[in-house]
């Protein structure tokens, strides 16, 4: 490893940058979806508070619902019946690597492998789509949670890097701009450090044009 020259070091950074770009894309897609859902929920909540029906006529049709029921009633599970293949792979196949085993145990009482198997057994590829052939509450819960969860692992998790390498990688990637498939950009930067900070690399995303910053790489407190 110490025999690498400057060119090898630059190539390693570019290889890491490409891995980061792919992993960032799934997180960005989730952020976009969450912001879309929040926008729709906000509009519906305003309608509920104002006591108007969906056609604009007066009436407190939502006032008898609890807020949890109100939120649940606004979830469109039909979007998980037929999913574009590229989106399916990004969010519901490779995207499972964005979360740790504790997430799967806590959310579904399954591990990552069992969750992946359940999704694979429930969908069949049809042309450029994956079509659901087995519906049920647990499957919908899994798909919805994977689509909206933002409790991510470090971007470099699973790459076999030590603490020194992680810090070096974060430093090398700071200042990079990652362009997403829709043309929006995420800027990577090193956050201000203090004795209690674990953040080594952050990214400012712009889902629906709104700035949203996430910690992407962290190390041990020091």
MDAnalysis code that builds the backbone (N, CA, C; Angstrom):
import MDAnalysis as mda
import numpy as np

u = mda.Universe.empty(666, n_residues=222, atom_resindex=np.repeat(np.arange(222), 3), trajectory=True)
u.add_TopologyAttr("name", ["N", "CA", "C"] * 222)
u.add_TopologyAttr("resid", np.arange(1, 223))
u.add_TopologyAttr("resname", ["UNK", "UNK", "UNK", "UNK", "UNK", "UNK", "UNK", "UNK", "UNK", "UNK", "UNK", "UNK", "UNK", "UNK", "UNK", "UNK", "UNK", "UNK", "UNK", "UNK", "UNK", "UNK", "UNK", "UNK", "UNK", "UNK", "UNK", "UNK", "UNK", "UNK", "UNK", "UNK", "UNK", "UNK", "UNK", "UNK", "UNK", "UNK", "UNK", "UNK", "UNK", "UNK", "UNK", "UNK", "UNK", "UNK", "UNK", "UNK", "UNK", "UNK", "UNK", "UNK", "UNK", "UNK", "UNK", "UNK", "UNK", "UNK", "UNK", "UNK", "UNK", "UNK", "UNK", "UNK", "UNK", "UNK", "UNK", "UNK", "UNK", "UNK", "UNK", "UNK", "UNK", "UNK", "UNK", "UNK", "UNK", "UNK", "UNK", "UNK", "UNK", "UNK", "UNK", "UNK", "UNK", "UNK", "UNK", "UNK", "UNK", "UNK", "UNK", "UNK", "UNK", "UNK", "UNK", "UNK", "UNK", "UNK", "UNK", "UNK", "UNK", "UNK", "UNK", "UNK", "UNK", "UNK", "UNK", "UNK", "UNK", "UNK", "UNK", "UNK", "UNK", "UNK", "UNK", "UNK", "UNK", "UNK", "UNK", "UNK", "UNK", "UNK", "UNK", "UNK", "UNK", "UNK", "UNK", "UNK", "UNK", "UNK", "UNK", "UNK", "UNK", "UNK", "UNK", "UNK", "UNK", "UNK", "UNK", "UNK", "UNK", "UNK", "UNK", "UNK", "UNK", "UNK", "UNK", "UNK", "UNK", "UNK", "UNK", "UNK", "UNK", "UNK", "UNK", "UNK", "UNK", "UNK", "UNK", "UNK", "UNK", "UNK", "UNK", "UNK", "UNK", "UNK", "UNK", "UNK", "UNK", "UNK", "UNK", "UNK", "UNK", "UNK", "UNK", "UNK", "UNK", "UNK", "UNK", "UNK", "UNK", "UNK", "UNK", "UNK", "UNK", "UNK", "UNK", "UNK", "UNK", "UNK", "UNK", "UNK", "UNK", "UNK", "UNK", "UNK", "UNK", "UNK", "UNK", "UNK", "UNK", "UNK", "UNK", "UNK", "UNK", "UNK", "UNK", "UNK", "UNK", "UNK", "UNK", "UNK", "UNK", "UNK", "UNK", "UNK", "UNK", "UNK", "UNK", "UNK", "UNK", "UNK"])
u.atoms.positions = np.array([
    [0.811, -1.180, 0.000],
    [0.000, 0.000, 0.000],
    [0.867, 1.262, 0.000],
    [2.037, 1.205, 0.723],
    [2.935, 2.342, 0.750],
    [3.692, 2.512, -0.553],
    [3.652, 1.490, -1.457],
    [4.360, 1.571, -2.730],
    [3.595, 2.379, -3.768],
    [2.373, 2.773, -3.467],
    [1.586, 3.514, -4.440],
    [2.191, 4.888, -4.703],
    [2.193, 5.251, -5.987],
    [2.658, 6.576, -6.351],
    [1.521, 7.566, -6.330],
    [1.801, 8.843, -6.681],
    [0.756, 9.869, -6.693],
    [-0.399, 9.523, -7.613],
    [-0.084, 8.924, -8.794],
    [-1.151, 8.582, -9.730],
    [-2.076, 7.526, -9.142],
    [-1.493, 6.555, -8.438],
    [-2.305, 5.512, -7.813],
    [-3.196, 6.109, -6.732],
    [-2.635, 7.059, -5.968],
    [-3.421, 7.702, -4.930],
    [-4.590, 8.471, -5.510],
    [-4.371, 9.175, -6.620],
    [-5.437, 9.927, -7.274],
    [-6.497, 8.980, -7.827],
    [-6.052, 7.850, -8.394],
    [-6.997, 6.873, -8.930],
    [-7.858, 6.298, -7.814],
    [-7.248, 6.052, -6.646],
    [-8.000, 5.504, -5.516],
    [-9.056, 6.496, -5.046],
    [-8.704, 7.781, -5.020],
    [-9.665, 8.813, -4.616],
    [-10.812, 8.878, -5.619],
    [-10.498, 8.788, -6.924],
    [-11.557, 8.844, -7.945],
    [-12.464, 7.622, -7.862],
    [-11.873, 6.471, -7.566],
    [-12.676, 5.256, -7.403],
    [-13.612, 5.407, -6.205],
    [-13.080, 5.951, -5.117],
    [-13.898, 6.184, -3.932],
    [-14.992, 7.203, -4.235],
    [-14.662, 8.250, -4.990],
    [-15.638, 9.274, -5.342],
    [-16.797, 8.685, -6.137],
    [-16.507, 7.714, -7.013],
    [-17.574, 7.077, -7.801],
    [-18.464, 6.219, -6.918],
    [-17.872, 5.501, -5.954],
    [-18.675, 4.722, -5.003],
    [-19.574, 5.655, -4.205],
    [-19.004, 6.774, -3.752],
    [-19.767, 7.768, -2.998],
    [-20.913, 8.307, -3.839],
    [-20.629, 8.607, -5.114],
    [-21.670, 9.147, -5.988],
    [-22.845, 8.195, -6.103],
    [-22.562, 6.898, -6.286],
    [-23.643, 5.919, -6.402],
    [-24.444, 5.830, -5.113],
    [-23.750, 5.848, -3.975],
    [-24.446, 5.748, -2.693],
    [-25.237, 7.025, -2.392],
    [-24.701, 8.152, -2.824],
    [-25.414, 9.403, -2.606],
    [-26.720, 9.456, -3.390],
    [-26.733, 8.828, -4.556],
    [-27.923, 8.904, -5.402],
    [-29.139, 8.299, -4.716],
    [-28.974, 7.160, -4.046],
    [-30.115, 6.543, -3.369],
    [-30.605, 7.422, -2.226],
    [-29.681, 8.065, -1.533],
    [-30.065, 8.939, -0.416],
    [-30.762, 10.193, -0.929],
    [-30.263, 10.698, -2.039],
    [-30.897, 11.878, -2.630],
    [-32.315, 11.559, -3.097],
    [-32.504, 10.394, -3.722],
    [-33.852, 10.019, -4.174],
    [-34.812, 9.924, -2.998],
    [-34.345, 9.358, -1.879],
    [-35.202, 9.266, -0.695],
    [-35.543, 10.660, -0.160],
    [-34.552, 11.532, -0.124],
    [-34.811, 12.898, 0.335],
    [-35.846, 13.585, -0.539],
    [-35.736, 13.424, -1.842],
    [-36.710, 14.021, -2.758],
    [-38.107, 13.496, -2.469],
    [-38.215, 12.179, -2.273],
    [-39.523, 11.588, -2.028],
    [-40.099, 12.090, -0.707],
    [-39.271, 12.140, 0.333],
    [-39.738, 12.614, 1.637],
    [-40.224, 14.055, 1.542],
    [-39.496, 14.909, 0.827],
    [-39.918, 16.302, 0.679],
    [-41.217, 16.410, -0.111],
    [-41.386, 15.550, -1.109],
    [-42.645, 15.535, -1.860],
    [-43.807, 15.137, -0.958],
    [-43.581, 14.110, -0.142],
    [-44.625, 13.648, 0.762],
    [-44.959, 14.706, 1.815],
    [-43.942, 15.386, 2.334],
    [-44.180, 16.431, 3.322],
    [-44.964, 17.587, 2.713],
    [-44.667, 17.909, 1.453],
    [-45.398, 18.985, 0.784],
    [-46.870, 18.619, 0.628],
    [-47.127, 17.369, 0.220],
    [-48.520, 16.929, 0.073],
    [-49.225, 16.880, 1.415],
    [-48.509, 16.397, 2.440],
    [-49.092, 16.307, 3.775],
    [-49.392, 17.701, 4.318],
    [-48.477, 18.643, 4.056],
    [-48.698, 20.005, 4.520],
    [-49.936, 20.621, 3.902],
    [-50.137, 20.373, 2.597],
    [-51.318, 20.911, 1.931],
    [-52.589, 20.274, 2.485],
    [-52.536, 18.956, 2.736],
    [-53.705, 18.262, 3.274],
    [-53.992, 18.691, 4.706],
    [-52.909, 18.918, 5.493],
    [-53.098, 19.351, 6.875],
    [-53.722, 20.733, 6.928],
    [-53.304, 21.605, 6.022],
    [-53.893, 22.947, 5.966],
    [-55.373, 22.855, 5.637],
    [-55.702, 21.962, 4.711],
    [-57.106, 21.740, 4.349],
    [-57.887, 21.230, 5.544],
    [-57.250, 20.327, 6.306],
    [-57.906, 19.752, 7.484],
    [-58.150, 20.814, 8.561],
    [-57.144, 21.663, 8.798],
    [-57.273, 22.709, 9.805],
    [-58.341, 23.723, 9.405],
    [-58.392, 24.032, 8.117],
    [-59.370, 24.996, 7.640],
    [-60.781, 24.428, 7.600],
    [-60.891, 23.096, 7.739],
    [-62.194, 22.466, 7.740],
    [-62.876, 22.496, 6.391],
    [-62.117, 22.230, 5.322],
    [-62.702, 22.199, 3.987],
    [-62.566, 20.811, 3.402],
    [-63.478, 20.468, 2.519],
    [-63.423, 19.178, 1.844],
    [-62.440, 19.281, 0.688],
    [-62.173, 18.169, 0.041],
    [-61.198, 18.153, -1.033],
    [-61.636, 18.975, -2.234],
    [-62.958, 19.195, -2.415],
    [-63.408, 20.024, -3.529],
    [-63.512, 21.498, -3.145],
    [-63.081, 21.836, -1.925],
    [-63.054, 23.225, -1.512],
    [-64.283, 23.705, -0.774],
    [-65.295, 22.865, -0.639],
    [-66.498, 23.284, 0.076],
    [-66.296, 23.155, 1.578],
    [-67.030, 23.968, 2.382],
    [-66.836, 23.932, 3.836],
    [-67.192, 22.579, 4.425],
    [-66.514, 22.227, 5.508],
    [-66.828, 20.990, 6.201],
    [-65.610, 20.414, 6.873],
    [-65.721, 20.039, 8.136],
    [-64.579, 19.524, 8.900],
    [-64.498, 18.016, 8.773],
    [-64.321, 17.529, 7.531],
    [-64.384, 16.093, 7.293],
    [-63.224, 15.344, 7.934],
    [-62.105, 16.020, 8.240],
    [-60.944, 15.335, 8.785],
    [-60.844, 15.477, 10.302],
    [-61.678, 16.252, 10.912],
    [-61.481, 16.597, 12.314],
    [-61.684, 15.414, 13.258],
    [-62.428, 14.395, 12.847],
    [-62.654, 13.250, 13.721],
    [-61.484, 12.266, 13.709],
    [-60.542, 12.417, 12.770],
    [-59.395, 11.517, 12.682],
    [-58.308, 11.924, 13.681],
    [-57.583, 10.918, 14.186],
    [-56.362, 11.238, 14.901],
    [-55.331, 11.665, 13.872],
    [-54.261, 12.328, 14.322],
    [-53.245, 12.768, 13.368],
    [-52.571, 11.569, 12.710],
    [-52.354, 10.474, 13.485],
    [-51.733, 9.271, 12.929],
    [-52.608, 8.671, 11.820],
    [-53.925, 8.617, 12.078],
    [-54.845, 8.105, 11.061],
    [-54.845, 9.010, 9.830],
    [-54.777, 10.302, 10.091],
    [-54.755, 11.271, 9.000],
    [-53.531, 11.058, 8.112],
    [-52.356, 10.910, 8.742],
    [-51.124, 10.691, 7.983],
    [-51.205, 9.372, 7.220],
    [-51.637, 8.305, 7.902],
    [-51.709, 6.990, 7.264],
    [-52.660, 7.010, 6.071],
    [-53.769, 7.742, 6.215],
    [-54.764, 7.788, 5.138],
    [-54.233, 8.483, 3.895],
    [-53.147, 9.256, 4.046],
    [-52.570, 9.968, 2.907],
    [-51.466, 9.181, 2.211],
    [-51.114, 8.006, 2.718],
    [-50.055, 7.202, 2.106],
    [-50.604, 6.464, 0.887],
    [-49.936, 6.628, -0.222],
    [-50.332, 5.965, -1.461],
    [-49.477, 4.716, -1.659],
    [-49.969, 3.590, -1.144],
    [-49.205, 2.349, -1.257],
    [-49.228, 1.783, -2.681],
    [-50.102, 2.304, -3.538],
    [-50.195, 1.769, -4.900],
    [-48.903, 1.999, -5.687],
    [-48.090, 2.974, -5.262],
    [-46.843, 3.226, -5.999],
    [-45.864, 2.066, -5.875],
    [-46.087, 1.166, -4.918],
    [-45.189, 0.021, -4.734],
    [-45.666, -1.221, -5.492],
    [-46.756, -1.091, -6.226],
    [-47.237, -2.226, -7.008],
    [-46.458, -2.394, -8.310],
    [-45.935, -1.279, -8.830],
    [-45.188, -1.312, -10.092],
    [-44.115, -0.238, -10.017],
    [-42.845, -0.656, -9.997],
    [-41.734, 0.264, -9.766],
    [-40.745, 0.160, -10.926],
    [-40.296, 1.293, -11.429],
    [-39.295, 1.275, -12.489],
    [-38.061, 0.505, -12.034],
    [-37.488, -0.271, -12.934],
    [-36.388, -1.172, -12.582],
    [-35.191, -0.418, -11.999],
    [-34.864, 0.733, -12.589],
    [-33.715, 1.499, -12.092],
    [-33.966, 1.987, -10.665],
    [-35.182, 2.457, -10.400],
    [-35.547, 2.927, -9.067],
    [-35.589, 1.765, -8.080],
    [-36.097, 0.634, -8.533],
    [-36.179, -0.559, -7.688],
    [-34.781, -0.994, -7.240],
    [-33.857, -1.057, -8.198],
    [-32.501, -1.473, -7.858],
    [-31.812, -0.497, -6.918],
    [-32.010, 0.800, -7.196],
    [-31.336, 1.830, -6.414],
    [-31.821, 1.875, -4.979],
    [-33.144, 1.778, -4.763],
    [-33.716, 1.966, -3.427],
    [-34.013, 0.674, -2.689],
    [-34.423, -0.363, -3.408],
    [-34.936, -1.558, -2.745],
    [-34.068, -2.795, -2.951],
    [-32.893, -2.614, -3.553],
    [-31.915, -3.693, -3.668],
    [-30.581, -3.193, -3.115],
    [-29.808, -2.439, -3.934],
    [-28.567, -1.877, -3.411],
    [-28.823, -0.960, -2.220],
    [-29.967, -0.291, -2.218],
    [-30.289, 0.664, -1.163],
    [-30.407, 0.059, 0.222],
    [-30.553, -1.256, 0.314],
    [-30.610, -1.905, 1.626],
    [-29.280, -1.777, 2.362],
    [-28.202, -1.540, 1.612],
    [-26.887, -1.386, 2.234],
    [-26.723, -0.028, 2.918],
    [-27.697, 0.862, 2.748],
    [-27.622, 2.179, 3.392],
    [-27.934, 2.120, 4.881],
    [-28.467, 0.969, 5.358],
    [-28.921, 0.870, 6.741],
    [-28.218, -0.282, 7.457],
    [-28.105, -0.164, 8.782],
    [-27.451, -1.223, 9.544],
    [-28.462, -2.287, 9.968],
    [-27.949, -3.367, 10.541],
    [-28.810, -4.488, 10.925],
    [-29.809, -4.086, 12.009],
    [-29.421, -3.162, 12.858],
    [-30.328, -2.706, 13.915],
    [-31.583, -2.068, 13.335],
    [-31.422, -1.358, 12.226],
    [-32.575, -0.752, 11.558],
    [-33.580, -1.820, 11.129],
    [-33.107, -2.892, 10.504],
    [-34.003, -3.939, 10.020],
    [-34.661, -4.685, 11.179],
    [-33.898, -4.971, 12.204],
    [-34.455, -5.669, 13.373],
    [-35.524, -4.823, 14.054],
    [-35.213, -3.543, 14.230],
    [-36.150, -2.675, 14.921],
    [-37.402, -2.381, 14.116],
    [-37.259, -2.242, 12.798],
    [-38.396, -1.869, 11.959],
    [-39.260, -3.061, 11.558],
    [-38.638, -4.204, 11.276],
    [-39.375, -5.325, 10.700],
    [-39.215, -6.634, 11.454],
    [-38.336, -6.674, 12.464],
    [-37.988, -7.914, 13.150],
    [-37.396, -8.923, 12.163],
    [-36.658, -8.416, 11.191],
    [-35.960, -9.228, 10.199],
    [-34.530, -8.701, 10.099],
    [-33.626, -9.509, 9.533],
    [-32.306, -8.966, 9.242],
    [-32.278, -8.502, 7.792],
    [-31.158, -7.941, 7.352],
    [-31.089, -7.411, 5.995],
    [-31.307, -8.509, 4.954],
    [-30.688, -9.669, 5.182],
    [-30.818, -10.770, 4.220],
    [-32.264, -11.233, 4.100],
    [-32.969, -11.357, 5.215],
    [-34.372, -11.772, 5.187],
    [-35.245, -10.727, 4.503],
    [-34.935, -9.460, 4.748],
    [-35.686, -8.378, 4.107],
    [-35.483, -8.400, 2.604],
    [-34.237, -8.587, 2.178],
    [-33.939, -8.644, 0.758],
    [-34.652, -9.823, 0.095],
    [-34.694, -10.951, 0.795],
    [-35.351, -12.137, 0.250],
    [-36.844, -11.920, 0.114],
    [-37.455, -11.281, 1.102],
    [-38.887, -11.030, 1.040],
    [-39.239, -10.123, -0.141],
    [-38.425, -9.096, -0.355],
    [-38.665, -8.206, -1.491],
    [-38.482, -8.960, -2.799],
    [-37.405, -9.742, -2.905],
    [-37.132, -10.498, -4.131],
    [-38.244, -11.490, -4.438],
    [-38.805, -12.119, -3.392],
    [-39.879, -13.096, -3.595],
    [-41.205, -12.438, -3.926],
    [-41.320, -11.146, -3.636],
    [-42.607, -10.455, -3.810],
    [-42.717, -9.727, -5.143],
    [-41.587, -9.569, -5.846],
    [-41.594, -8.820, -7.106],
    [-41.044, -9.661, -8.247],
    [-41.577, -9.409, -9.429],
    [-41.088, -10.073, -10.629],
    [-40.791, -8.998, -11.665],
    [-39.701, -9.155, -12.402],
    [-39.336, -8.160, -13.416],
    [-40.199, -8.358, -14.651],
    [-40.764, -7.262, -15.124],
    [-41.588, -7.273, -16.329],
    [-41.163, -6.090, -17.192],
    [-40.315, -6.350, -18.178],
    [-39.802, -5.270, -19.005],
    [-38.930, -4.343, -18.184],
    [-39.253, -3.059, -18.196],
    [-38.467, -2.067, -17.463],
    [-39.052, -1.779, -16.086],
    [-39.890, -2.685, -15.587],
    [-40.511, -2.500, -14.276],
    [-40.347, -3.755, -13.419],
    [-40.484, -3.575, -12.105],
    [-40.685, -4.681, -11.180],
    [-42.126, -4.593, -10.693],
    [-42.858, -5.685, -10.838],
    [-44.278, -5.710, -10.509],
    [-44.499, -6.582, -9.283],
    [-45.266, -6.076, -8.334],
    [-45.541, -6.821, -7.106],
    [-46.532, -7.942, -7.381],
    [-46.206, -9.140, -6.929],
    [-47.090, -10.283, -7.115],
    [-47.608, -10.827, -5.793],
    [-47.160, -10.214, -4.684],
    [-47.572, -10.704, -3.364],
    [-47.687, -9.511, -2.433],
    [-48.908, -9.093, -2.132],
    [-49.110, -7.913, -1.298],
    [-49.393, -8.329, 0.144],
    [-49.190, -7.404, 1.051],
    [-49.468, -7.666, 2.458],
    [-48.959, -6.517, 3.303],
    [-49.477, -6.379, 4.521],
    [-49.086, -5.263, 5.395],
    [-47.585, -5.190, 5.667],
    [-46.929, -6.345, 5.888],
    [-45.504, -6.320, 6.184],
    [-44.718, -5.826, 4.983],
    [-45.066, -6.295, 3.789],
    [-44.361, -5.850, 2.591],
    [-44.528, -4.346, 2.403],
    [-45.748, -3.847, 2.557],
    [-45.977, -2.405, 2.398],
    [-45.185, -1.624, 3.435],
    [-45.109, -2.149, 4.654],
    [-44.343, -1.487, 5.701],
    [-42.858, -1.439, 5.343],
    [-42.348, -2.546, 4.805],
    [-40.946, -2.607, 4.405],
    [-40.658, -1.609, 3.296],
    [-41.489, -1.608, 2.257],
    [-41.256, -0.733, 1.113],
    [-41.352, 0.729, 1.516],
    [-42.353, 1.060, 2.319],
    [-42.535, 2.449, 2.742],
    [-41.372, 2.906, 3.626],
    [-40.958, 2.056, 4.557],
    [-39.869, 2.425, 5.465],
    [-38.560, 2.614, 4.710],
    [-38.256, 1.721, 3.770],
    [-37.039, 1.855, 2.978],
    [-37.071, 3.107, 2.109],
    [-38.262, 3.515, 1.714],
    [-38.430, 4.670, 0.839],
    [-38.263, 5.983, 1.585],
    [-38.571, 5.988, 2.877],
    [-38.624, 7.247, 3.617],
    [-37.616, 7.353, 4.763],
    [-36.930, 6.262, 5.116],
    [-35.981, 6.301, 6.238],
    [-34.746, 7.113, 5.863],
    [-34.287, 7.933, 6.796],
    [-33.108, 8.766, 6.566],
    [-32.016, 8.499, 7.592],
    [-32.130, 7.403, 8.330],
    [-31.159, 7.051, 9.360],
    [-30.067, 6.186, 8.735],
    [-29.180, 6.839, 7.979],
    [-28.234, 6.130, 7.136],
    [-26.950, 5.738, 7.858],
    [-26.296, 4.730, 7.306],
    [-24.930, 4.398, 7.694],
    [-23.966, 5.432, 7.120],
    [-22.745, 5.428, 7.619],
    [-21.696, 6.237, 7.015],
    [-21.523, 5.806, 5.556],
    [-21.259, 6.761, 4.688],
    [-21.113, 6.460, 3.259],
    [-19.986, 5.478, 2.966],
    [-18.976, 5.421, 3.826],
    [-17.833, 4.542, 3.578],
    [-17.941, 3.235, 4.355],
    [-19.092, 3.006, 5.010],
    [-19.258, 1.770, 5.757],
    [-19.170, 0.568, 4.817],
    [-18.477, -0.471, 5.270],
    [-18.372, -1.692, 4.470],
    [-17.271, -1.676, 3.437],
    [-16.484, -0.590, 3.357],
    [-15.413, -0.518, 2.361],
    [-14.075, -1.010, 2.896],
    [-14.051, -1.416, 4.174],
    [-12.830, -1.952, 4.755],
    [-11.778, -0.906, 5.063],
    [-12.191, 0.339, 5.268],
    [-11.235, 1.406, 5.567],
    [-11.045, 1.534, 7.070],
    [-9.815, 1.803, 7.492],
    [-9.538, 2.077, 8.895],
    [-9.825, 3.539, 9.208],
    [-9.716, 3.881, 10.485],
    [-10.028, 5.244, 10.911],
    [-9.157, 6.284, 10.199],
    [-7.860, 6.009, 10.069],
    [-6.966, 6.956, 9.403],
    [-7.357, 7.110, 7.940],
    [-7.681, 5.995, 7.276],
    [-8.083, 6.045, 5.866],
    [-9.405, 6.775, 5.688],
    [-10.328, 6.561, 6.620],
    [-11.625, 7.240, 6.540],
    [-11.445, 8.751, 6.632],
    [-10.611, 9.183, 7.567],
    [-10.364, 10.620, 7.731],
    [-9.677, 11.186, 6.486],
    [-8.755, 10.430, 5.917],
    [-8.065, 10.888, 4.708],
    [-9.031, 10.966, 3.535],
    [-9.924, 9.964, 3.438],
    [-10.906, 9.955, 2.358],
    [-11.858, 11.138, 2.474],
    [-12.321, 11.409, 3.704],
    [-13.230, 12.530, 3.920],
    [-12.560, 13.846, 3.545],
    [-11.284, 13.975, 3.900],
    [-10.535, 15.196, 3.570],
    [-10.389, 15.346, 2.061],
    [-10.118, 14.222, 1.380],
    [-9.922, 14.264, -0.073],
    [-11.219, 14.597, -0.805],
    [-12.367, 14.187, -0.240],
    [-13.652, 14.394, -0.908],
    [-14.271, 15.747, -0.572],
    [-13.799, 16.388, 0.486],
    [-14.336, 17.695, 0.858],
    [-14.140, 18.689, -0.286],
    [-15.182, 19.401, -0.621],
    [-15.134, 20.361, -1.719],
    [-15.642, 19.799, -3.039],
    [-15.840, 18.491, -3.111],
    [-16.375, 17.886, -4.333],
    [-17.840, 18.270, -4.526],
    [-18.251, 18.332, -5.776],
    [-19.651, 18.556, -6.117],
    [-20.139, 17.343, -6.892],
    [-21.192, 16.696, -6.384],
    [-21.747, 15.505, -7.016],
    [-23.009, 15.901, -7.763],
    [-23.066, 15.610, -9.058],
    [-24.244, 15.915, -9.859],
    [-25.157, 14.694, -9.920],
    [-26.421, 14.877, -9.607],
    [-27.392, 13.785, -9.623],
    [-28.040, 13.645, -10.997],
    [-28.789, 12.553, -11.168],
    [-29.379, 12.247, -12.467],
    [-30.342, 13.325, -12.949],
    [-30.955, 14.075, -12.007],
    [-31.908, 15.115, -12.418],
    [-31.231, 16.472, -12.601],
    [-29.906, 16.513, -12.505],
    [-29.171, 17.750, -12.713],
    [-28.878, 18.524, -11.442],
    [-29.523, 18.183, -10.323],
    [-29.245, 18.871, -9.069],
    [-27.877, 18.457, -8.540],
    [-27.269, 19.298, -7.723],
    [-25.925, 19.048, -7.234],
    [-25.887, 18.979, -5.717],
    [-25.014, 18.118, -5.209],
    [-24.743, 18.015, -3.777],
    [-23.288, 18.399, -3.534],
    [-23.073, 19.344, -2.649],
    [-21.715, 19.792, -2.337],
    [-21.237, 19.106, -1.061],
    [-20.093, 18.458, -1.122],
    [-19.498, 17.790, 0.026],
    [-18.552, 18.752, 0.743],
    [-18.580, 18.729, 2.063],
    [-17.710, 19.626, 2.812],
    [-17.405, 19.035, 4.187],
    [-16.278, 19.443, 4.745],
    [-15.887, 19.032, 6.100],
    [-16.533, 20.004, 7.080],
    [-17.297, 19.510, 8.048],
    [-17.936, 20.396, 9.018],
    [-16.907, 20.936, 10.006],
    [-17.274, 21.999, 10.705],
    [-16.403, 22.517, 11.748],
    [-16.215, 21.482, 12.837],
    [-15.007, 21.244, 13.247],
    [-14.708, 20.179, 14.207],
    [-14.538, 20.736, 15.618],
    [-15.009, 19.987, 16.593],
    [-14.723, 20.288, 17.984],
    [-14.508, 18.958, 18.704],
    [-14.249, 18.987, 19.990],
    [-13.898, 17.767, 20.732],
    [-15.016, 16.743, 20.724],
    [-16.259, 17.189, 20.587],
    [-17.388, 16.268, 20.660],
    [-17.893, 15.844, 19.288],
    [-17.380, 16.453, 18.232],
    [-17.913, 16.205, 16.896],
    [-17.400, 14.894, 16.329],
    [-18.312, 14.154, 15.700],
    [-17.929, 12.924, 15.008],
    [-17.987, 13.103, 13.500],
    [-18.617, 14.193, 13.032],
    [-18.797, 14.379, 11.602],
    [-17.493, 14.684, 10.896],
    [-17.200, 13.928, 9.835],
    [-15.991, 14.142, 9.045],
    [-16.319, 14.704, 7.672],
    [-17.505, 14.365, 7.160],
    [-17.905, 14.835, 5.838],
    [-19.418, 15.010, 5.822],
    [-19.856, 16.154, 5.322],
    [-21.290, 16.434, 5.192],
    [-21.611, 16.711, 3.729],
    [-22.874, 16.697, 3.405],
    [-23.310, 17.040, 2.062],
    [-24.572, 17.877, 2.135],
    [-24.615, 18.929, 1.336],
    [-25.832, 19.735, 1.241],
    [-26.550, 19.376, -0.049],
    [-27.676, 18.700, 0.097],
    [-28.522, 18.290, -1.015],
    [-29.542, 19.404, -1.301],
    [-30.214, 19.304, -2.439],
    [-31.251, 20.289, -2.770],
    [-32.480, 19.589, -3.335],
    [-33.153, 18.742, -2.521],
    [-34.388, 18.104, -2.997],
    [-35.470, 19.148, -3.215],
    [-36.060, 19.136, -4.414],
    [-37.076, 20.120, -4.801],
    [-36.558, 21.546, -4.650],
    [-35.231, 21.718, -4.779],
    [-34.634, 23.039, -4.706],
    [-34.445, 23.573, -3.301],
    [-34.705, 22.746, -2.275],
    [-34.573, 23.184, -0.889],
    [-33.321, 22.564, -0.268],
    [-32.524, 23.387, 0.384],
    [-31.270, 22.900, 0.970],
    [-31.541, 21.961, 2.141],
    [-30.833, 20.833, 2.158],
    [-30.969, 19.842, 3.231],
    [-29.590, 19.233, 3.442],
    [-29.020, 19.420, 4.628],
    [-27.669, 18.945, 4.906],
    [-27.692, 17.688, 5.765],
    [-26.890, 16.686, 5.371],
    [-26.758, 15.441, 6.114],
    [-25.287, 15.179, 6.434],
    [-25.028, 14.592, 7.601],
    [-23.694, 14.059, 7.878],
    [-23.556, 12.750, 7.130],
    [-22.473, 12.606, 6.376],
    [-22.309, 11.454, 5.488],
    [-21.210, 10.496, 5.921],
    [-20.161, 11.023, 6.535],
    [-19.043, 10.194, 7.006],
    [-18.696, 10.676, 8.410],
    [-18.525, 9.745, 9.311],
    [-18.125, 10.103, 10.664],
    [-17.104, 9.123, 11.190],
    [-16.408, 9.535, 12.217],
    [-15.395, 8.708, 12.831],
    [-15.663, 8.572, 14.309],
    [-14.689, 8.087, 15.044],
    [-14.846, 7.940, 16.478],
    [-14.583, 9.279, 17.150],
    [-15.230, 9.557, 18.281],
    [-14.979, 10.817, 18.966],
    [-13.510, 10.949, 19.332],
    [-13.005, 12.144, 19.248],
    [-11.598, 12.322, 19.561],
    [-11.315, 13.745, 19.989],
])
